Amino acid sequence: MKRVEVHHDTAFVRDLFEEMSSTYGVMNSVTSFGFSERWRCEAVKRLSLREGGRVCDLMCGMGESWKYLRHHHPQFSRLTGVDFSPCMCAGAQKKAMKFKGAKVEVLTADVLTTLPPDAPFDAVVCTFGLKTLDEKGLKALAVMLKRLLKARGAFSFVEISIPAAPALRAPYLFYLNRIIPILGRLFLGNPDNYRMLGAYTREFQNCRMFQHILQEEGFQVEYRDLFFGCASLLHGTSLG
Ligand SMILES: C[S@@+](CC[C@H](N)C(=O)[O-])C[C@H]1O[C@@H](n2cnc3c(N)ncnc32)[C@H](O)[C@@H]1O
């Protein structure tokens, strides 16, 4: 099997998503057998949001989770999506224009270093954005989350994970390492990019490390495995 080395520097990760942006949507739904949609929905549902609340979607991609936000929290007044890939942001911008009733803004920026001008928010959501962050990046994100959220603000993060049970782990890794790159080629993407996403997921494992980092920063956090650990979810609140 072709070995790939993961890199966490901003330019490398941004270029990876820039290149994948044209195939990302369809690949994501097809390769997860629709589970990625369920998991986004689950993450968004976990947020608690007051009437007129303001939401920030970190590493928003092309706004893949916004339909769930509209469905589960129609009472939100304002949404800010942040992503550092201009191509992903262009897709999100198109979606933003179709929103009625709520103000939606898309900011092209690094979430680890840029505080959106309309912070703090009542809620922060992030779907499938964690895996490309190493420990240093996760710590920077936890610090940024403190600045992003109002007191007792809600957050929810979900990420693809490696299941612990050996019976599921082996076929899952085979699928991630071997099958997904082939599907990437079939859908006219670059198989190396999809191989790289598998390598990030293997290194990330699950949301446990981020849970501990958030707890050290004083957040109240709950951890949940989704579908036997094929994804993991963190949700909670900032302290008042
Ligand atoms: C796997 S995609 C997830 C997109 C979307 N949230 C979803 O549910 O499909 C990860 C996204 O995170 C963005 N990203 C990764 N690191 C980032 C960072 N430090 N700052 C801003 N965006 C980042 C990438 O550009 C990419 O669009």
The ligand as a MOL file (V3000), in Angstrom:
LIG
                    3D

  0  0  0     0  0            999 V3000
M  V30 BEGIN CTAB
M  V30 COUNTS 27 29 0 0 0
M  V30 BEGIN ATOM
M  V30 1 C -13.6970 17.5690 5.8640 0
M  V30 2 S -14.1360 19.2090 5.4730 0 CHG=1
M  V30 3 C -15.6350 19.4120 6.3850 0
M  V30 4 C -16.5660 20.3840 5.7270 0
M  V30 5 C -17.9660 20.4590 6.3280 0
M  V30 6 N -17.9600 21.0180 7.6620 0
M  V30 7 C -18.6750 19.1300 6.2990 0
M  V30 8 O -19.4530 18.8400 7.2100 0
M  V30 9 O -18.5200 18.3870 5.3320 0 CHG=-1
M  V30 10 C -12.9960 20.1160 6.4720 0
M  V30 11 C -13.0060 21.6070 6.1580 0
M  V30 12 O -12.2260 22.2650 7.1480 0
M  V30 13 C -11.5060 23.3050 6.5330 0
M  V30 14 N -10.3760 23.5990 7.4380 0
M  V30 15 C -9.4500 22.7440 7.9110 0
M  V30 16 N -8.6210 23.3650 8.7540 0
M  V30 17 C -9.0410 24.6560 8.8280 0
M  V30 18 C -8.5970 25.8060 9.5420 0
M  V30 19 N -7.5410 25.7590 10.3590 0
M  V30 20 N -9.2700 26.9690 9.3780 0
M  V30 21 C -10.3340 27.0460 8.5480 0
M  V30 22 N -10.8020 25.9910 7.8390 0
M  V30 23 C -10.1660 24.8150 7.9790 0
M  V30 24 C -11.1420 22.7640 5.1520 0
M  V30 25 O -10.8820 23.7860 4.2170 0
M  V30 26 C -12.4050 21.9680 4.8090 0
M  V30 27 O -13.3270 22.7310 4.0800 0
M  V30 END ATOM
M  V30 BEGIN BOND
M  V30 1 1 1 2
M  V30 2 1 2 3
M  V30 3 1 2 10
M  V30 4 1 3 4
M  V30 5 1 4 5
M  V30 6 1 5 6
M  V30 7 1 5 7
M  V30 8 2 7 8
M  V30 9 1 7 9
M  V30 10 1 10 11
M  V30 11 1 11 12
M  V30 12 1 11 26
M  V30 13 1 12 13
M  V30 14 1 13 14
M  V30 15 1 13 24
M  V30 16 1 14 15
M  V30 17 1 14 23
M  V30 18 2 15 16
M  V30 19 1 16 17
M  V30 20 1 17 18
M  V30 21 2 17 23
M  V30 22 1 18 19
M  V30 23 2 18 20
M  V30 24 1 20 21
M  V30 25 2 21 22
M  V30 26 1 22 23
M  V30 27 1 24 25
M  V30 28 1 24 26
M  V30 29 1 26 27
M  V30 END BOND
M  V30 END CTAB
M  END
